[in-house]
Amino acid sequence: MNLLKKICALSLCLILFQTANAQWTKQNSNTLAWLYDIYFLNEKIGWIAGSGGTLLVTADGGTTWRQTPKFTTDAIRQIYFFNEKNGWLLCERDVYNRGAAFPSYVLRTADGGKTWEKSEFAATGRERITKIIFGKNDSAHAFGEGGMIFTLEKNENIWKKTPLSIKYLLLDGLFAADDAMRGIIVGAGGSILFTEDGGMQWSGANIYGDKRTRLNSVFFINSKNGWTAGANGKIFQTVSGGKNWREQKSVTTNNLNSIFFLDTAEGWAIGDEGTIVHTTTAGNIWSEEDSNTTHRLEKVLFSKRRGWAVGFGGTILRYDLNKNER
């Protein structure tokens, strides 16, 4: 019995050592730009987008990053690549120099970023587009200020505007990886919209908790299980595909700007003042982790066994999952 206890104690110590050994470390970005988004196509190829037309690329899994030649001085808010050749950038014009032009536009490439073609939103006004999500049959949906949503069908070049009942700022969304018909959009004023028909119709969700929270980020691990995070450290979970959400107990009051889960149990959320919180219990228990920075963090994701967080001041953080941790 004593031997069994010693073995169990040793195993527990090894697990705790492995968890403690995993940490966020700073990477050299060679830029002070405000980094807004990071995207990996596969384990090796990835991009980071930011202010002033900053676009970083890696071909070695993030060991090194290099700046691509600048083709715009506008902020690049989002980056998405379908494959090594075809990619999209959501750009935002300088508020002081855009004149009468719509604040946001899209750049598309078909040659891996050697050349970019501009695509404008057929709209007037000062409302920004904050996010583009991709649904069934390669359709795209763009949304942002004023509760507006634009839809671009496959092989079309015209963004069709559709009014929504919610007029709050919409900030993030996605379609489930295992069900392209099911999508979620979140935003200010506790806004959560879900669709079950690929984006043709959007309905409001039920929220149990602080219903006025500004929700900055949403992530689904499958068509049923998802989380959203936002202002004042608020985190909500759904197990019903986005129809019903329940607030979880958080360990921070700092704004959370991005959330990502590896599976139905383990996930991270990042935010202002370098905040990083981590759970291995589907969000039932969250704990804070040291980020080694006080800069605002904008986006977190994991690619294979490596995690990334990017943010203000050219901040790039890397997290290496221990081989035996999971």
PyMOL commands that set and color helices and strands:
alter all, ss='L'
color gray80, all
select helices_A, chain A and resi 2-21+51-53+136-138+145-147+231-233+272-274+312-314
alter helices_A, ss='H'
color red, helices_A
select strands_A, chain A and resi 24-26+35-40+46-50+55-58+66-67+75-81+87-92+104-109+117-120+129-134+140-144+149-152+160-162+170-176+179-187+192-195+203-204+206-208+215-220+226-230+235-238+244-248+256-261+267-271+276-279+287-289+297-303+306-311+315-320
alter strands_A, ss='S'
color yellow, strands_A
deselect
rebuild
show_as cartoon
